[in-house]
Amino acid sequence: MTSAVAAPKHAAPMGLAWLFHPSKTEVDVGTRPSDGLVVFSVMWGMAMMLSAASLMSLLGGHEGLLPAAVAWLAIANAALLVMNPRKTRLLASLSLLMTSLYVLRLPVSSNNQTISLFMNLGILAALANVALCTRGLRHDRDALYEQLRVIARALLAIMYFYGVFHKINTGFLNPVTSCATALYTPLARPFGLGENIIGMYAAIAATFIVETIAIVFLYWRRYFWVGLLVSLPFHYVIPISGFSWYLDFSSLVFALYMLSVPREVSAGLYATGVALMRRVPKLRPGVTAVIALGASLALAAVIVMALSNWFPGRKDSLLWHSVWLLIWAVFGGISMLLIIRAALLEQPYEVPVTRIRQPWWVYAIPAVLFVSCMSPYVGLKTESSIAMFSNLHTEGGVSNHLLFAKPPYLFDYQSRVVRVLDSSDPVVRASATNPAYGLVEHDVALRLLGNPGMWISYEEDGQKYLRVTEATFTGHRPSWIELKLLDFKPIDWKRPKVCTH
């Protein structure tokens, strides 16, 4: 097992000098490899809290009492883990709750939550493995930390790889429709640059550059800090655009980085956290911490409600989003600065004397995610494939991807596409007014099956099917497995393809 790297000895700095040199308190704190797991637990607790908080409809009980109860339990568990990051059982129970919530909500469209699912499965598998193969809690946490490091880094690499690969399409490269422009515009508008064409192209180029740099330096140990300097500010800023609920995505990336950084960086970050906690008297896990957390949430809510008076007509969901966005602005900003500080202070990073051989399943977990993310090109699901905000189109046997003008379908789910004409469902009917709107046949079946009173009129291959119900539907009827595992985006036939989730 790799031993922790001793922190350099410096005199206790004063004022701003603390940002660039460790304090005496930090130097005095002894660390173990598993202290990196403590740092990860704090970040993972926040990431899962933001993930569950994004499910506003579910939290209100509109999708059933059981999912709502599990979601609220997960939020409570996440808060306890943030306050008690050394308690492995809290990490285990949070992973179990979030995995259960994902299963209850299948099919799940969120790419962020799908990546989180694989990490939570990795946590549960690693916990089971160390429980069976090792002895002693301390040694267990060190072994757990090492196994999770492999999984987290691989998940980050896969996320960045497909973040680049899926975007190599005509829609994303067009500044009028690109999702990069959709994120850039609200951030640049206050400076009068929202419609600046140079800025739009720069946003597109920056997306490719940042994600490519992140992949390269993720495995280039000597210059790992370069990747952090580029990636963390990028992920910190994108939720602040307010374009979508990016909070769980950014916090997820921060948490995965905590397992991907060189060991001495996470150890140094842990020591910094201890030093900061010692500077805040009486702030310990327990009643005081709960009160402090509640007061912070209440203060954020008050600020947002006060600001909302300037913007009448805002929906409750936007107010909820704004509260958590304010929390992220503070928590994410402080975390970003401390992570980068630790990465710079601990240079040069030491090369481990011995490499720890990990079991095969550690690599199998991210490998399954990698294969599943090729699904849009082989005719399977288009959701949960890390194609979020990529402008990618692969339906109907044609694609806007520059490498796949005709996708190499192995399955025909995306071959069978329809243009919706009308429906008894007001949501589907509203979408049908857009002549560029369509669905794969699987989604027509998904809406009709189990809803005997519903009907949809649609056109497929030039033939019209009017007021089709569950009883009169003649297309492929998906099995329970297909309904739970396959999820497709609505089809937009506009070219260039506009930005959607």
N, C-alpha and C positions, 0 to 999 in steps of 0.2 A: 504494500500500500504506500502511496506517495505521501511523504510527510509534508506538513505545512511549511511554508517559507517564512523565516523570521523577518519581521518588519524592520526596516532600517532605523537606527537610533538617531533621533534629533532632539534638540531642546524644544520644549513646548513653545509653539509659535503664538503670536498674538494677532488679533484682528484678521484681515484678509489673508495673512500669511498662512492661516490654517488651511486654506483651500489648496495650497501647493505643497505642504509638508504635513506629515502625520503628527498629531499631538502626543504628549507623553502618555496619555491614557490609552491611545491606540497602540503605542509601542508595547505597553505593559500587558495588553490582552493576549493571552495564549490562545492559539487556534488549532483546530483539527480539520482534516478534510471535510468532515460532515458539517462544519460550520457554514459551508456553502449551501448545505441543505436548509439551514435556518433562514438564510437570506432568500432562497427560492420559495420557501413556505410562505413568507410574508408576501412576496410578489404574486404567488399562485393564488393565495387567498383573495387578494384584491382583484386579480383577473377573473376568478370564478364569481366573485360578488358582482362585478360589472356585467358579466355574461348573464347571470340570472336576472339582474336588474333590467336588462334589455327586453325581457319578456313581460312587458307591462300588461298585456291582455291576459296572459296566463296567470300572473300574480293576482289579478282581480277575480280569478275563478271562472273566467269565461270559457276556458278549455277543459273544465272539470276540476273537482275538488282535490283529487289525488295529485295531479301535476302541480297544482298551486301549492299544496302542502309541502311537496318535495322541494319546490323552488324556494319557498320561504325558509325551510330547514337548511337548505344549501347556503342561503345568504347568512343565516345565523351561524352556521358552522364555519363559513369563510371568515366572518368577523372574529370568531374565537381563535381561529388559526393565526390570523394576523397578530392577535394579542398574545398567543402562546405558540410561537413557531417551532419550538422544540418538541412539541407533543406529536409524535408520529401517528398516534391514533386519530388525531384530528385531521391530519393530511389524508389518511386512509378513508375516514368516513366522508370527507368532502369529495374525494374522487369517486366513491361509491354512489353518493347522492347525485353528482353531476352525470355520471354514467347512466344511472337509473332515469334521470330526467330526460336525457337524450333518447333513450329507448322508448319512453312513454310518448315522446313527441314525434316519433318516426312517421313519415319521412321528414328529415330536417334539411332545410335549404342553406343554413348558415355555414359558410366555410370555416369561420373562426371556431364555431362550436364543434365542427368535425375534427379540426386539428386538436382542439382541447380534449375531445373524446379519446383520440389515440394517445395523448399524453396521460390522461387519467387511467386508461387501460394499462399503460406502461407502469404507472405508479402502483396499481393494484398487483400486477404481475411481479414487479420487483419486490414488493412487500411480501408476497407469498413465497417468492424464491429465497429471500434472505431468512425468512422465518423457518424454512425447512432446512437450509444449508449452513447456517451460521449460529453462533451462540453469543449471548451478551448484547445488550441494547446498543452500546457504543459501537461495537464492531458491526452490528446490523446497519446502523445509520451510515457508516462509512461505505459499506458495500452497496447499500441502497443509492447513495450519492453517486458512486461510480457508474452504476448501471443506468441511472436516469440521465447522466451526462451524455451517454452515447445516443439515447433515444431523443433527447431534446435537441441536440445539435443536428441530428439527421432530419428531424421534423422542420427545423428552421431552414435547412438547406433545400428541402423539397418545396417548402412554401415559397422561397425566393426563386427557385428554378422555374416553377410553374407561373409565378408572378411575372416573370419575363416571357416565358414561352407562349402562354396563352395570349399575350398582348401583341404578338407579332401579326397583327391583322390590320386591314385597311380602315376599319372603324376607329381603332385606338390611335392610329397614326394621323387621323384627320382632326385638326384642332377644333373644328366646328362641333364634332360629335364625341371627341375623346373623353373618357372618364377622367383623365389627368386634368383636362380643362375644367371639368365639372368641380373638381376639388380646388383647382387653382383660383378660379374666378371669385368665389366668396372671400378668399384670403387676400386677394390683390385688389378687390373693389374699393376698400376704404382708402387705398393709396392712388386711386384713379387709374389703375392698370388692369382692371378686370377684363377689358376687351382688347388688351394689347396683344397683337399677333405674335410678337417675339416672345413675350412671356408665356403664351400658350404653347408654342413649340418648345420653349425651355422646360416647361412642366412635363411635357411628353418625354423629352430627352432625359430629364432628371430622374424620372421614374425608372427608366432602363438602367441608367448609370448607378443609381443608389442600390437597386436590387442586385445588379451584377457585382458591384463592389462588396456587398454584403456576403454573397456566396464565396467570392475569392478569399476574403480575409477571415471568413468563418473557420477555415482550415489552415490558414497561414499564421501559425502561432506567434511568430516574431512580430508581425504587424497587426495583430488582432485589434489593437486599439484604434487603428485607422477605420476598420469596419464599424466600430462603436461610434466614433466621431461622426460618421456619415449616417448610420442607420437610426440611432436613437433619436436625434433631433427630428428626422423625417417622420418617424412613427409617433413622436410626441405631438407634432404639429397637425397631422392629418385629422384627428378627431375634432380639433378646434375649428375646422372649417364648418362643422355642423351639418355637412352634406348627408351623413348617415350616422348610425350608432357605431362609430369606429372605436369606441372606448374599449370594448372587450378585446378587439383585435390588437390594439396597441399595447394594452396591459399584458395580453398573452405573449406578445413578442418580447417585452421586457422580462417576463418571467422565464421564458425559454433561454434568453441570453444569460440569465443567472446560472444556468447549468452548463452553458457553452463557453463562458469566459475561462481563461487559465485559472487553475485552482487558487493561486496566490491572490488573484484579483477578488474572487469571492470571499476569501479569507480576510483580505484587507477591508472589504466592504462591511463584513461582519464586525470587524474591530471598530470601524468608524461608527457603525450603528450603536455599539455598546458605549463608545465615548459620548455620542450625542445623548443617549438615554441617561447617562450619568450627569449630564449638564442640566437635565430637566428633573428637579427633585420630585420624589414621590410618584412619578409616573411609572406604574408597574401594572402588569396584567391583573385584572380584577375589576372591582367596582369602579375605581377611579378611571381606568382606561375606558370602560363602558360609558361612563358619564362624559368623558372627553370626546369619544367618538360621536355620541348622541348630540353633544353641544355643537360639534363641527357640522354635522348634517343639518341641524336646526339653523345654524348661522348661514350655511349655504342656501337653504330653502328661503330664508328671510331675504337674503340679497337678491336671489332670483325673482322672488315675488315682487320685490320693490322695483326691480328693473323691468318686470313685465308690465307695469303700469304705463311705461313709455311705448309699449307695443300691444295695444288692446287687440283682443281676438285670438291670442295665442291659445292653442289647445293644451289640455292637461298633459298630454304625452310630451309636448315640447317643453313644458315646465319641468316635468320629471327628468327629461333628457338634460336640461340646462343645469339642474342641481348636480347631477352626476358629472357633467362636463366641468363644472367648477371644481369639484373634488379632484377630478383627474388633472386639471390644470395645476393644482398645488402638489398633489401626491406624485404625479408623473414628472413634473418639473424638478422637484427635489431629488427624486430617484435618479433621473437622468444625470444630473450634476454629480451626484455621489458616485454613480457607476463609472462615469468617465474619469472622475478624479482618481478613483481606485485603480483604474486601468493604466493611467499615466504614471501614478506613483510607483507601481510595482514593476516597472520596466527595469532591465530586460527580464522577460519571463523565462523561468527555468524549464529545461526539458526534463520530463520525468525519468528517473534512473531506471525504473522498470515499468513495462507496460502491462496493464492488467487485462488478462484474457476474459472476455465476457461470453456468456452463453448465447447460442444461436438465436433464441427468441428475441433478444434485445435488438437485433438487426431486422428481424422479421416484422416487428410492429411498424416501423417506418416504411419498410418495403411494401407492405400491403397498401399504405396510403399512396405511395408513389404510383403503383400500378392502377389504383382506382381513379387517380386524377387524369388518366388518359381516356377516361370513359367518353368524353364528348366526341372524340375522333373515331371511336369504334361503334358508335350508335347507341351507347347506353346513356346514363343520366347526364344532364348538363348542370345540375346543381351539385353542391358539395364536392366540387372538383378543383377548387382553388382557382376558379375562373371569375372570381368576384370583380366587378367593375373593370372588365377587360374588353368590352365591346365584341366578344367572340360570338360568331354564328356558325353552327355546324349542322343545322337541321335541313331536311328536305334533300339530302344528298349533295348539297353545295356548302361551301365554307368561304368565309372572308379571310381565313388564315393564309398567310403568304406561302406556307409550305404544304397546305392541303386544299387545293382548289376543289377537289372531290375527296371527302373524308373516306378513309379505308374502313368502312363499316364492317364489323363482324356480327352485329345484331341489327335488326331492322326497326327498332323502336322509333328512331328519329326519321325513318323513311316515310312513315305513315303520318302525314301532317294534314290538318284541316284549317279552313278559314271559318271562324265563328260568325254566324249571321244574326242570331237572336237567342235569347234564353229566358226562362222564367226566373233565373237567379239575377237579381239587380246588378251585382258586381260584374258578372260575365256579360250581361246585356250592355252595361256601360262601356266595357272594353270592346264589344263587337261593333260599336260605332266607328272605331278606327279600322279602316280597310286594310291596314298593314298588320293587324293583330291576328294571330293564329295560335293553335295548340297542337301538340302531338296527340295522336289518337289515344294514347295511354292516359293523358290528362282528361280527355272527354269521359273515358270510362271511370276514372277516379272520381269525377264530380257526380256521375249518374248513379254508380253502384252504391246501394245503401240509402238512396234518396228517391224513393218511388214517385214522389210528387213533382220532381224536377224534370224539365225537358230542355234540350238544346237543339237548335237548328244550325246546321253547318254544311259546308261544301268541301268535298274531298275528290281529287282527281277529276274535277269538272262536273261531278254529280252532286246534286243537292239532297240532303237528308233533313226533312222538316219535323220539328217537334219530337225528336228522338228521346225516348224515356229509357229507364232501366230495363223495362220489359221488351222494348223494340230495338234496343241497341244490338247491332249485328257484328261489331268489330271484335277485336281481341279482348277477352275479359281477363285482366291480370289476376294472378294468384295472390294470396296474402303476402308472400315473400316479395313479389314484385311491387305490390302497393307500398310496402314498408321501406324497401331499399332503393327504389327508382324514383327520382324526383327531377322534373324538367321545368325549365324556364318557359314562360309564354314566348311565342315566336314573334319577332318584329321583322317584317320584310322590308323595312325602309333601308335604302342604301345611300350613303354609308350608314351602318347600323348605329343608332343612338345609344347613349350610355344608360344601362340599366344594371341592377344588381347582378 
